[in-house]
């Protein structure tokens, strides 16, 4: 334990390096969130140009989330095997180039398959950024910093909203995807300026020592070997299963609503495109505030309490929007909703990383969270099906039930601060 503690401590010369790391990770999640939302704002244009049904349009979101799930699982393993920083860099390169190629597609299947491969990088980046940041930031304000980091996603939503409002009416959906090539610059700079965290360097040294002694570790294998290591530990396997369930219901609700909210405001509430984008900016601004406040509150009140409050609050408020919205109250309802549904993601990264030991943290977090993306992959197509047979609002009611379950599981079974990422 003493060795781990000394390895996890930063030298005085590097004590502020976490601020630089935070800046890169924040920008990384910003472009991750923006990239994800570009599809939501393009759905109406894609339906018209490719002649898609509502189910086919929703399935594009499902292809995205399926790619993110696989990318996240392998991204967590790559973090442990090759390094946190390297994984961030290659993830950005993969989805930036892949998303730009979407602008050159000319059919549903070309778009869907390209989106799937680009999304491998989207999923890997989320896991890699959070694992990297958790191992750099000082323990006393880890949740505050990681909660603020999650706000990068929401800032990305606003950037995507503004880009959509500027580019789509004048230049069409293809140019909205072409601009995604710009983040390649961020990847090049990060490779040059950010070193791997000490916790990972120490873990690599231990693996090298084991190898020299003739001991082959599961962490040197592919993800299936890592999962064997996780499931050989009863406590780790229990946490893995609980987090996979929680993540599944969280993402089923989050991505279902996120993918279809712009279409809901346009088609079922009758908003024009300009009004819709303005309302979505308000929703995402509230989400940013919710994530930052959640991080602050979690460092004082506990991760479990804040996470459950956000999830259960969202579960209650989604039916309120569907059943009681009107032109007079929809704006403040969206602001309250944005605040509430940002809270679980403001706490999620810290809560999960503190549930696993360093030797398999990246793989455990990446595996549990991205197995949970099965729920995320199903949700957009499920709402598309419900929209075809009823309404998008009906789908939102189902999403509220998912949020309720994802709040109850950690409230009952997952305690706070099981491991310190700078020491264990």
Secondary structure as the mmCIF struct_conf table of DSSP 4:
data_model
#
loop_
_struct_conf.conf_type_id
_struct_conf.id
_struct_conf.beg_label_comp_id
_struct_conf.beg_label_asym_id
_struct_conf.beg_label_seq_id
_struct_conf.end_label_comp_id
_struct_conf.end_label_asym_id
_struct_conf.end_label_seq_id
HELX_RH_AL_P HELX_RH_AL_P1 UNK A 2 UNK A 8
BEND BEND1 UNK A 9 UNK A 9
HELX_LH_PP_P HELX_LH_PP_P1 UNK A 10 UNK A 11
HELX_RH_3T_P HELX_RH_3T_P1 UNK A 12 UNK A 14
TURN_TY1_P TURN_TY1_P1 UNK A 15 UNK A 16
HELX_RH_AL_P HELX_RH_AL_P2 UNK A 17 UNK A 50
TURN_TY1_P TURN_TY1_P2 UNK A 51 UNK A 51
HELX_RH_AL_P HELX_RH_AL_P3 UNK A 54 UNK A 82
HELX_RH_AL_P HELX_RH_AL_P4 UNK A 84 UNK A 102
TURN_TY1_P TURN_TY1_P3 UNK A 103 UNK A 104
BEND BEND2 UNK A 107 UNK A 107
HELX_RH_AL_P HELX_RH_AL_P5 UNK A 108 UNK A 134
TURN_TY1_P TURN_TY1_P4 UNK A 135 UNK A 136
BEND BEND3 UNK A 137 UNK A 137
HELX_RH_3T_P HELX_RH_3T_P2 UNK A 139 UNK A 141
HELX_RH_AL_P HELX_RH_AL_P6 UNK A 142 UNK A 171
HELX_RH_AL_P HELX_RH_AL_P7 UNK A 173 UNK A 178
HELX_RH_3T_P HELX_RH_3T_P3 UNK A 179 UNK A 183
HELX_RH_AL_P HELX_RH_AL_P8 UNK A 184 UNK A 193
HELX_LH_PP_P HELX_LH_PP_P2 UNK A 195 UNK A 197
HELX_RH_AL_P HELX_RH_AL_P9 UNK A 198 UNK A 212
TURN_TY1_P TURN_TY1_P5 UNK A 213 UNK A 214
HELX_RH_3T_P HELX_RH_3T_P4 UNK A 218 UNK A 220
BEND BEND4 UNK A 221 UNK A 221
HELX_RH_AL_P HELX_RH_AL_P10 UNK A 223 UNK A 231
TURN_TY1_P TURN_TY1_P6 UNK A 232 UNK A 232
BEND BEND5 UNK A 233 UNK A 233
HELX_RH_AL_P HELX_RH_AL_P11 UNK A 234 UNK A 263
HELX_RH_PI_P HELX_RH_PI_P1 UNK A 264 UNK A 268
BEND BEND6 UNK A 269 UNK A 269
HELX_RH_AL_P HELX_RH_AL_P12 UNK A 273 UNK A 301
HELX_RH_AL_P HELX_RH_AL_P13 UNK A 303 UNK A 324
TURN_TY1_P TURN_TY1_P7 UNK A 327 UNK A 329
HELX_RH_AL_P HELX_RH_AL_P14 UNK A 330 UNK A 353
TURN_TY1_P TURN_TY1_P8 UNK A 354 UNK A 355
BEND BEND7 UNK A 356 UNK A 356
HELX_RH_3T_P HELX_RH_3T_P5 UNK A 358 UNK A 360
HELX_RH_AL_P HELX_RH_AL_P15 UNK A 361 UNK A 371
TURN_TY1_P TURN_TY1_P9 UNK A 372 UNK A 372
HELX_RH_AL_P HELX_RH_AL_P16 UNK A 373 UNK A 389
TURN_TY1_P TURN_TY1_P10 UNK A 390 UNK A 390
HELX_RH_AL_P HELX_RH_AL_P17 UNK A 392 UNK A 413
BEND BEND8 UNK A 416 UNK A 416
BEND BEND9 UNK A 418 UNK A 419
TURN_TY1_P TURN_TY1_P11 UNK A 421 UNK A 423
#
